[in-house]
């Protein structure tokens, strides 16, 4: 059956965080449910719908920003007690709004994630996990990387506490008490965890995870080892997953999977006979979906998907049909309920317009006074700067609680801004004088009316590092602007991984000196993305990385007084050597640097570059032929006389041109990497070969892999 859902906006609260909206259990079969939501103003609001109007059940006073909201209660009874996490405090409310709990935890950081199971409370701050039972400390764990979410398998079904932490380093950590039972690597940084079917599935051990790069999967958490059941790759390049729920919205007796993403996409997946998920419905909202739940809110008997968005809208996608009453030849009539709603909205709008006019006049008068004071209006920005493995580019997502007027992008390092289909803003570039003021990019994005979310794609060059700044100006008066800064790191295209191929030919860089473990860790954080800011526990640590553009590898192992870096790309070792020695000089630390260069690694890296370079050269040649082939087609009237290869180019002309347009300076980027590799190879031998670069570029223009390798060997 087709799934048709109609949108209904219920009300707007303040800005909301991830997982801060829930539906209270229904009092009867298919009766309407109350919605409870917490926002950044610290207000908890519970409301229900009556005759199409939102009626408040209770509303708390403002306080600290609410980071999480969960429902709890005695196990195997309706979960209708409301728990919120704000700062380092947990507060509990009854469904009528009476506060029955105020628990100040011993956490030094603000709570980021929370799960409740009976009298057990599972909390995590950025790096710390705590388990409390009846508000008494039970277990503690310090994570090596940031914790994004925490959940516990249903204790009434698996008969013991099995908490699971979703960590930023692409790992789910399954705990037993204060120890890690085992780790599960997942295909992206996990952002959200949920029990499959709301109860852990048939075994109670089935766990859903959603990643910040948009992948979704199901894992069975057994006592010995995990079982990966299925995984949905993000083929359509949609946003990261922020919330997941299970609810039978299709009405076939099997719970469907509801997914909310940070690009505003709401998805419904049904399950086939093999229990594999199939996309049944999707709809885009204009801003990120922070919470999602299935239930019945608007009208009894009609199921719906209820979502909360970043700017605080609580919206329903309901199965209730929109009634239109009209006979043949008659004008369209609207049913009385909707007519009443329209008239009440009109009067509310008129009242608001009058109020705005009054306040504007008041502001104008006060601004002309000699005692005038002007306050800068504050606004929230939700931003995300992440590396995409698929195309080795960075995504910069800026989301504002009100409409964006324009965004100015400034960079003091050379970067490329890539075209994006999702982006409807008009971009204009300003000329830069990079020598005098270190500006390599100045671009302004002018947004269309009511745009609250802007997504940009950026590609950096390894070895060139500095700061990217975004100046965000919303459509509010008086004009105000906020600036956000993002570091472009020296090895910006490297991504954390947990396994590397140790059989590759590796070059080694060794540092020794009077530096502490924490100092060397801070240098690694400066050089590489996805490294936790806090030094990991222990005396020694090993991190593995993969270059998302070339697929080369890096292994870094360091302890107090010694750091060893191994890579199959000489350029990576060269960048590390330059940057680390510069950082040590700044801190007046004397470094002893030694290196071992493996000649075979150069040929190995050239072979990794070969397919990419060959593809780009072929793409450029095909695009150059398109205009000439089109002229021939017009002149001859058909393409039968052309060889199959040329006919294929004409058939795919639009696709080829679009792909070529999406890859600005791609060929130049590859040429630059080969040139750097050539210079770096001989730099370690103490030879300057910059005079031979023009000859290298000539060989690249008439590219042949064997000729290039021979040139590297002979030079």
N, C-alpha and C positions, 0 to 999 in steps of 0.2 A: 504493500500500500504506500501511496505517496504521503509524505508528512508535510502538512501545511500549518505553519505557525504564524500568528499575527502579533505584532509588537504592541505592547501597552506600557507606557511610562507611568510609574506609580508616584514617586516623589524623588527629591534630591536632598541628600545630606551633605556633609563636608567631604573633603578628599578622603578616599579609603585606601587601606593597605590590602595586601593579599590575604585571602581567607578571613574576612571580617564580617561576613553576612551569612546568616543561617535561617532556615524555616523551622519554627517550633512544631512539634508533632501535632497532628490534627486531633481534635476532641472526639470526632466521630468518623464513620466511614465516608470518604470522599467529601468531607466538610472542608471549608476554607481554613488555611493556616495563617498564623501570624508570622511576620518577618521581623527579625531583630538584626540591627546593623550598628557597627561602631566606626567612628571616623577619626581623622587626625585632630579634631577639636576636643577629643576625649569624651564625646557624647555617645551614650548608648541609647538607641531609639528602637522601640518596638511598636509596630503598627499592623493593622489589619484593614482589609477593604470592605466597605459597606456602601452599596448602591453606587459603585464606581468611584467612591471617594476614599482617600486614605485617612483612617481614623487612628489617632495615637493612643496606644495602650499605656505606655510610660516613656519618659525621656529623662535621662540623668543630666546633671550639671556638667559644664565643660571641665576638662582636666588634661592629663598627659595624653599624648598621641596613642591611640589604640593600635597595637601591632598585630594582634590575633584575637579571634572570638570563636569559642568552641561551646558545644552543648555537652552536658554531662548529667549524671544522676546515678542511682543505685543500678548495678548491672542487672540486665534482663527486665528492666522497667522502662517506661518512656523517658527518653533523655530530654528533659525540659528545663534543667537548670542552666543558666547562662554564665559562662566564665570569660573574662577578658584579661588580656595581658597588656599592661601599660607601664613603660619604664621597666623597673625590676619588681613590679607589684602585680599580684593576681587578685582580681575582685570577682565575687560571685553574686548573682542576682536571681531571684525567683522569676517565674514567667509574668508576675504582676509588677516586677520592678523593685521589690524589696531587697536591699543588700544584706546578705547573710555571711559574706566572707571578705576579709581583707588580709591578704597574706603577703608580707614583705619578704621576698626571697633573699638569699645571701649572695646573689649574683652581682658582680661589680659592673657588668655591662647590661644594656637594655635587652629584654627578652625579644627574640626574633621569631621563634616558633614554639608551638604548644600542642600537646595532645592530652586528652583526659580519658581515663578508663576507670570507672567506679571511684574509689578513693585514691587512685594513683594519678599523679601529675608528672608528665614528662615535658621538660622545658629545655630550650637551647638558646643561648646568646650567640654571638658571632662564632666563637671557638669552643665554648663550654657547654656540656650537656649535664643536666641534673635530673634525677628521679626522686620524687617525694611521695611518701605514702602518709595520708592524714596530716599533711604539712610537715612531716618529719623527713629529714635528709636520709636517703637510702643509698643511692649510687651516683658516681661522678665520672665524667670522661672528658679529657682535653683532646680535641681534634687537631690534626695537623693542618687542616684547611677549613675554610668557612663552612658552617652548617646552614643549609637553606631551609630544611624542613625536618620534622621529627614525627614518627608515628610508632604505634605499638600494635602487634598482631592481637586479635581479640583473645584476651586471657580466658574468657569463659569457654573458648573452643580449643585453643592450643594448650590450655592449662598451666601456662607460666608466662612471665613477662619476657617478650622478645622485642625490644625497641630497635628501630631502624633509623639511622641518620642519613639524610641526603646531603652529601658534601660537594663543595665547589670543584674539587679535583676529579670529577667524573666517577665518583665511587659512592656506593651505598655501603655503610658500615653497619653490620648486624651485631648487636651487643648482647652480652650475657653478664648481667650485673654491671661492673665497672670496666669490663674487658671486651675487646673485640673478638667475637666468635669467628667471623670471617668477613672478607670484603668482596663486593661485587662491582666489577667495572661496567659502566653503562656508556652509551654512545655520545653523551653530552653532559654538561653540568646539570645535575638533577635539581629542578626548582620546586617540585611539588610531589608529595606522596599521598596515596589514597588506597583504602582497602577495596579490592575488587568486589563489586556488588554490594558495597557498604559493609560487608561482614567477612571479607577475606575469601569469598568463593566457597566451593564445595569442601575444601580442606581447612579453611580459615587461614591459610598460609599465602594466598594469592595477593600480591601487592602491585599496584599500578604506579608507574613513575612518569612524570613529564619533564622534559629538559628545557633549558633556556634557549636552545637552538631549535625547538619545535618538534622534537621526537617524542614518541609515546611508546611505552612497553609494559609487559606484564611478566613478573617474575614470581616463582613459587619459592618461598623462604623455608626450606626444610632445616632440620637440625644439623645435617651433615654438609650439604652443598646446595647452592641455588640451582633452580631449573628455569631456564629462559623459555617462556612459552610463546610469545610473539612480540613483534616490534614494528611500529609504523614509522618509516623514514619520512622526513619532511620534504617530499618531492616537489610540492607546490611552493616551496620557499615562504611558508607562512611564519607568523610570529612565534615567540617563545610561549610555552604553556605555563599559565599561572594557577589554574584551578581545574579540578576534575571531580565528577560526581557520577553515581550510578542510579538510574531511574528509568522505569518503563514508560517512556513518552510515546512510543509507537503503539502500545496497547496490545502486544502479542503475548504477554505473560513472561517475557524475558527482559531483564533489566538492560537498558541501553547505556552507552557511555557518553556522558556530556563533558565537553572540553571547552575551556575559555582560554583565549590567547592574548598576548600583549599587543597585537595589532588590531584588536577588536573583533576577531573572528570567533563565532560560537559554532561548534560542530556537534553533530549527533552521530555516533557509530552504533550500528546494530551488529549482532553476532550471527554468523551462518551456522550450518550444521557441524562444521569442524571447529567451532568456537573462535573463528578468525574475525576480527572487526571489519565492517564495511561501512563507508561513509554514506549516511542516509540524508543528511540535511546540513547546510551551513548558511550562516547569515553574518554579515559584517556590521558591527556597530562602529561608531566614529572614534572610540577610545578604548583603552585596554580594559579587559574583563578581569576584575580582581577576585570575584567569587561567583560560583555557579551552583545551583541546586534545583532538583526537580521536585515538584509538589503541586499544590492547588491554592492559589492566593486570590485571584480576581473574582471568580465565580464558582460556586460549588458544582462539582461534577465535571469540570473542565481542567484537565492536567495542563501544566505549563513548565517552562524552564525559567527560573528566576535568576537574574544576574545583577551584580553591582559593578559599576565601572569606576575608573580612577577618579573622576571628578564628583563621584557620589550619587550618580543616578541609579535608582533601583528600578529595573525594567523586567517585564515579563514577556516571554514568547509563548503565547497561549494557543491551545487547540480550539478555543472558543471561536466559532465563525463570526465574521462581521456581518450583521444582518442589514440587508437593504430591502426596504419595502416599496415596491413600485409595480403598478399594473401596466398592461399594454397601453401605450400612448400617453401615459401619465408622467408627470415629473417625479424625479427620485425623492422618496420620503425617507426621513431618518427616524429611527424609533425614538420614543420619548426619552428614554434613559440617556442616549447619546446627545439628544437635543438639549437636555438639562445641563449635561456636562459642558457642552460647547458654550452655552450662555453663561455658566459660572466661570469658565476660563476667560471669556471675553471681559466680564466685569472685573476679574482679578487682574487682567492685563491692563485695562484702563486705569485701575487704581495704582498699579505699579508705575505706569507711564507718568501719571500725575505726580507720584511721589518722587520719581527721578527728576522731573522738571523742577519741583520745589527745591530739592537738594542741590541741583546744578545752580539755580539762582542764588541760593544761600552761599554756595562756595564762591561764586563770582563776586558777590558783595564782600565776603570776608577777605578775599584775596586782594581787594583794592584798599583794604584798611591798613593803617600804619602798623597795627599789631598783628598782622597776618602771619599765620604759621601754616606751613604746608607739610603734610605727612606723606612719606613715600608708601604707596600701597604695596602690601606684600602678596606674593603669589607663589604657589608650589610648582616645582618642576620635577617630573619623573624622568630621569635620563639613564641611558644604557649605552655603553661603548664596548662592543664585543667583536672578536675575530671570528669570521666565518671560514670554516675549513674548506668548504666546497670551491670557493673562488678566491681564496687568500686575500680577502678584503675585510675592512672593518665596517660594522654597521653602527651608526650614531643615531639613536632614537631619542627625540625630545618630545615630551608630552607635558602640556600645561593645563591647569584647571580651567582656564578661560581661553578664548580664541587668540591665536598667535597672529601678530601683525607682520613681523619680519624677524629673520635670524641672520646675523652676520657671522661668517666663519672666517677665522684668521689663523694662519699657521706660520711658524718660523722654521719649518722644515718642508722640503719638496714633497707634496702629496698629489694624488690624482683624485678628483671628484668624479665618480662613475654615475652614469644615467640610471634612474630607477623608474620602473613603470608605476609603482605605488605613489610616487611623488608628483603632485600636481602644482607645486609652487613654481613661481617664475624666478629663475636664477640669473644674476648679472655679475660679471667679474670686473674687478678693478685692477688696473696695472700696478705692479709692485716693483719697488727698487730694493731688491734683496741684499745688495751690497751695503747700503747705508743703514737700513733699519731692520734687517733680518726678517723681512716679510716675504714669504714665498707664495702666499695665497691670501687673497681677500675676495670673498664671494658673499653676495647678499641673496637670501631666499625670501621673496615676497609671497606670503601665503594668501590663499583665497579665503573668502568670508567663512567664518565658523570652523576653520581648521584648528584643531587642538593638538594634533599629533603630526610630527614631521620626521621622516626617516631619510637618512643620507647614507651613501656608500662611499668609502674612502679606501684608497690603496696607498700604502707607504713603501719606502725603499729601505731595506735593511742597511744598517751602518749610519743612516741619517736619523738623528734623534733630536727631539725637542718637545714643544707643546702645541697642541691644537686648542683653540679657544672658540667657544660659541657664545655670542651675545644675543640673548633672547628678549625680544620686546613684544609684550602682549597688547591687545586692543583694549587698554584701560586708561582712564584719565585720573590724575595727571600722568604723562608718559613716564614710564620707568623701565629699567632693563636689568636683567641678571646675567652674570657671566659664569660659564662652566668651563673648567679646564680638563683636558685629557692628555695624558703623557703618551707620546709616540716613542717607544723604547728602541734601543739599538738593534735588538733582535726581535722586532715587532711582529714578524710573520711566523714565529715559532709558537707551537701550541703544546701544552702538557700532554704526555701520553704515559702509559704504564709499562709498555714493553717496547724494546727496540731490537734490531737485528745485530747481534754481536759479531757476526761473521763479516761485516763490511770493513773495508780498509779505513782505519781511523787515524786521524792526526791528534796529537795530544799536547795540551798546554798545561803546565804545572806552575803554580804560584806557591811560594813559601815566604814567610815573614812574620813579624811581630804584630799579627792582627788577631782579633777574637773571632769566635764562631759567628756572633751576632753581626760584626762588621762585614765579614765576607758575605753573610746572608743578605745584608742590606744592599751590597753591590750586585748580587744576583737578582734581587727584586728590581733594581734600577735597570738592569740589562734585559730582563726577560718577562713576558706577560704570564699571568696565571700562576704566579708564585705567591704563597701566603705571606702577608706582611710580617707576621710574627715568626721568629725562628722556631723551627720544629723542635719537639722534645728529643733529647738524646745528644750524644757528643758528635755524631756524624750523620750526614743526610745525603741521599742520592735522588736527583730529579732527572727524568727523561723528557726530551722534547723532540718534536718533529716539525720541520719547516713545511708549512701548508702549501707553499708555492712549488718547491722543488722536491719535496719528500726526503730531503736529507735529514740526518739525525744529530742529536746532541745529548751527551751524557755528562752531568755535572755532579761530582762527589766532593764534598768539602767538610772540613772540621777546623778546629782552632789551629791556626798557623799553617794550614795547607789546603789548597784547592786544586782539583784535577778536572780538566774539561776535555772531553773527547768528541770529535765530530768527523764525519766523512767528507765535510766540505771545508777546505782550507780557509775560505772567506769568513766562515763563522768563527773559526779560531782567531783569525786576524782581527775581526771586529772586537771580540772579547779581550784580546791582548791590549788593543789600543784603549778601550774604554776602562778596563780594570786598572791599567797603569795610571790613567788620568785621574780616576777616583782616589787611588792610593796616594798620588802626589798631592791632591787637594787636602787630604787628611795628614800629610807629612809622614806617611808610613813607607818604610823602605821595603820594596818588593824584590824578591829573587824570581826571575821569570826564565823558565826553560821550556823548550818545545821539541817534539819529534814529528817530523813531516813524513807522511807516507806518500811516495810518488804515485802509487797505484790509485790513490783516492782522487787525483785530478781527472784521470781517464774515467773513473767511476761516476764522478759528478757530471762530466760532459755527456755521458750516456744517459743520465737521468734527465738532463736538459734537452737531449736530442728529440724525443717525440713532441715536446711542447714547441720547440723551435721549428721543426718540420711542419707541424700543423699550422702555426701562425704564418709561415712563409707561403704555404699553399693557399691559406685563406686570403692573404693579401693579393696573391696572383689571380685568384678566382674573381675577387672584387674588382680588380683592374680590368678584367675581361668583360664584365657585365655590360657596360655601355656600348662597347663595340659589337657585342653579340646581339644586343637589342636593336641596334641600327641595321644589322644584317637581316634580322627577323622582319623588321618593317619593310625593308627594301625587297626581300624575296617573298614575303607574305606567309612563309611557313619555315619550319626548322628541320624538315626531313633531310636536307642535304648536310646537316651538321653531324659530326661524330658524336656518339652517345655521351662522352664526357662533357662536351659543350652544351648539349641539350639539357643535361642534368644541372649544369650551372645556371642556365636560364630558368629552369623549373624552380630551383631553390634560391633565386636571386634575392627575394625579399628577406628570407631567413639569413642568408650569408651577409647581406648588408647590415642587418640588425645586429648580428653577432659581432661584426667588425666594428660597428659603432659602439658596442658595449665594452670593447677592449681598447680604450685609447692608450697609446704608447706601450702596448703589450710587447710588441716586437723589440722596441727600444729598451724595454725593461730587461728582456732576455739578453740582448746584446750587452747591456750594462753589467749583467751578472757574469757573463763569460769574460768580459774585459777585466772585471774585478778579480776573477779567479786567476787570470793570466798574470796580473800585476802582483797579487798576493803570493802566488807560487814562487815567484822570483824574489819577492821582498824578503821572504824567510831565508833565501840563499844570499841575501845582501846585494842583489843586483837590481838596478833600476831599468825597467824595460818599457817605460812610457813612450819612448821614441818608436817602438815597434807596434804601438796600438793602431795607427792608420793601416798598416799591413794586415793586422788581425781583422779589422773592419772590412777590408777588401775580400778576405777569405769568407767572412760571414755573408757578404752580399751575394756571392756565388757559392752558397753553402753546400759543403760536402763533409759528412761526419769524419771520414778517414783523413781528409786533407786538414781539417781542424785539429785532430788529435796529433797528426804528424807535425803541425806547426808548433803545438805546445811542447812536444818532445824535443824538437830541433832547436827551439829558441834559446 
